């Protein structure tokens, strides 16, 4: 089994395990249980806190755009040897697609945020987001978490660097996971999102980045294989053409055959 196929298999296992955990979480109804730890009939005490709103929410968004600008610079003047400039540009495109695409799903959602629920000084009733078509009486458009995508959209860095520098790729992966958990936790205690909202955003970003980079790397490997197969048959002919011919000017004299006695 090739290294690329092993990587595909491990990425698929992560996606399937993550999906199983998400389904189990949804079935448990734990979203409201955890949210009640931070909310009450008066609302959410951490909703307007400086650390959760200014640092982790507003600052996290600014950090994401700063990292994206650093990736653009890296595509023009690479910091480290590794992926080609074409692959670096492709990686930037994947990040942008996830940053825009995953939060856009909220426009299709009828699920309201926790701070909109009547239990937490709002007006909506709690309706699980997987009950499609059922409205909760609130503004909706709160699933999945858009802010967590500001971190999870960079999952592609792991797939981009894994074929070239595995230690760096793992460090980038854990950095993205930790930032995503921090951003998601801030939105949880503020009452902006349920745990499942952040978890689904992470799962969607993982699957999107894994699929995009897997297809791109498979295409690149096929191009290299095709180019090598086209040039390989010419090598023997070139060697034969460059070999010296006896009797031609500049060729070494033919040695007479030894006679056996």
NORZI-V544702 format. One record per residue. RES is the residue in one letter. PSI is psi in whole degrees, 0 to 359 (999 if undefined). OMEGA is omega in radians with two decimals (* if undefined). Layout:
res-><RES	RES>
psi-><PSI	PSI>
omega-><OMEGA	OMEGA>
//
This chain:
res-><X	X	X	X	X	X	X	X	X	X	X	X	X	X	X	X	X	X	X	X	X	X	X	X	X	X	X	X	X	X	X	X	X	X	X	X	X	X	X	X	X	X	X	X	X	X	X	X	X	X	X	X	X	X	X	X	X	X	X	X	X	X	X	X	X	X	X	X	X	X	X	X	X	X	X	X	X	X	X	X	X	X	X	X	X	X	X	X	X	X	X	X	X	X	X	X	X	X	X	X	X	X	X	X	X	X	X	X	X	X	X	X	X	X	X	X	X	X	X	X	X	X	X	X	X	X	X	X	X	X	X	X	X	X	X	X	X	X	X	X	X	X	X	X	X	X	X	X	X	X	X	X	X	X	X	X	X	X	X	X	X	X	X	X	X	X	X	X	X	X	X	X	X	X	X	X	X	X	X	X	X	X	X	X	X	X	X	X	X	X	X	X	X	X	X	X	X	X	X	X	X	X	X	X	X	X	X	X	X	X	X	X	X	X	X	X	X	X	X	X	X	X	X	X	X	X	X	X	X	X	X	X	X	X	X	X	X	X	X	X	X	X	X	X	X	X	X	X	X	X	X	X	X	X	X	X	X	X	X	X	X>
psi-><130	162	324	321	322	320	317	317	316	322	321	321	315	316	317	319	317	319	318	319	322	316	319	319	316	318	333	339	26	349	309	326	312	320	327	343	334	347	158	187	343	358	210	120	332	7	317	16	145	318	316	322	310	314	302	328	295	317	323	321	317	323	319	315	328	318	321	320	323	323	323	317	320	326	332	314	91	135	321	150	146	242	151	164	327	318	326	319	321	318	321	320	322	316	314	319	320	320	323	317	314	312	335	338	339	332	344	358	138	1	131	162	159	321	352	355	147	329	337	41	32	209	345	158	151	124	123	140	343	357	82	141	355	118	155	4	4	190	339	201	48	12	133	188	125	325	322	334	336	339	310	339	341	13	331	335	324	312	329	321	346	319	345	323	91	323	316	320	317	322	318	320	311	326	317	316	315	318	319	320	322	314	317	322	321	317	330	309	337	343	14	331	155	166	318	329	315	319	319	324	317	317	316	319	321	311	318	315	318	316	314	311	326	316	320	317	325	320	318	318	323	323	319	317	320	320	319	326	332	332	340	317	340	344	313	322	320	319	320	324	326	352	143	143	129	136	349	155	134	358	152	146	145	131	131	144	139	136	136	141	999>
omega-><-3.12	3.14	3.14	3.12	3.08	3.12	3.09	-3.10	-3.14	3.11	3.11	3.12	3.11	-3.13	-3.11	3.10	3.10	3.11	3.12	3.12	3.11	3.12	3.11	3.12	3.13	-3.11	-3.10	-3.08	-3.04	-3.13	-3.11	3.13	-3.12	-3.10	3.12	3.08	-3.01	-3.11	3.12	3.13	3.10	-3.14	-3.09	-3.07	-3.09	-3.04	-3.10	-3.11	-3.08	-3.06	-3.09	-3.08	-3.04	-3.04	-3.02	-3.14	-3.11	3.13	3.10	3.10	3.10	3.11	-3.14	3.13	3.07	3.09	3.13	3.08	3.08	3.10	3.09	3.10	3.12	3.08	3.14	3.11	-3.02	3.08	-3.09	3.02	-3.12	-3.13	3.09	3.12	3.11	3.12	3.09	3.09	3.09	3.12	3.09	3.11	3.11	3.12	3.14	3.14	3.13	3.13	-3.13	-2.97	-3.07	3.08	3.12	3.11	-3.14	-3.12	3.11	-3.01	3.05	-3.08	3.09	-3.14	3.12	-3.11	3.07	-3.08	-3.13	3.13	-3.10	3.07	3.07	-3.09	-3.01	3.00	-3.12	3.05	3.12	-3.04	3.14	3.01	-3.03	3.09	3.14	-3.13	-3.10	3.13	3.13	-3.10	3.14	3.08	-3.12	-3.14	-0.05	-3.12	3.11	-3.08	3.13	3.12	3.08	3.04	-3.01	3.10	-3.12	3.00	-3.11	3.11	3.10	-3.12	-3.12	-3.06	-3.07	3.13	-3.02	-3.05	-3.01	-3.13	3.09	3.14	3.13	3.10	3.09	3.13	-3.12	3.07	3.11	-3.13	-3.11	3.10	3.12	3.09	3.12	3.13	3.13	3.12	3.10	3.13	3.09	-3.08	3.08	-3.08	-3.10	-3.09	2.96	3.08	-3.10	3.13	3.12	-3.12	3.11	3.07	3.11	-3.11	3.13	3.13	3.11	-3.11	-3.14	-3.14	-3.14	-3.13	-3.10	-3.10	3.10	3.11	-3.14	-3.14	3.07	3.10	3.12	3.11	3.12	3.11	3.11	3.13	3.13	3.13	-3.14	3.13	3.12	-3.11	-3.06	-3.10	-3.10	-3.06	3.13	3.14	3.12	3.14	3.14	-3.13	-3.13	-3.13	3.13	3.09	3.12	-3.14	3.11	-3.13	3.10	-3.14	3.14	-3.14	3.11	3.11	3.12	-3.13	3.13	3.11	3.12	3.12	*>
//
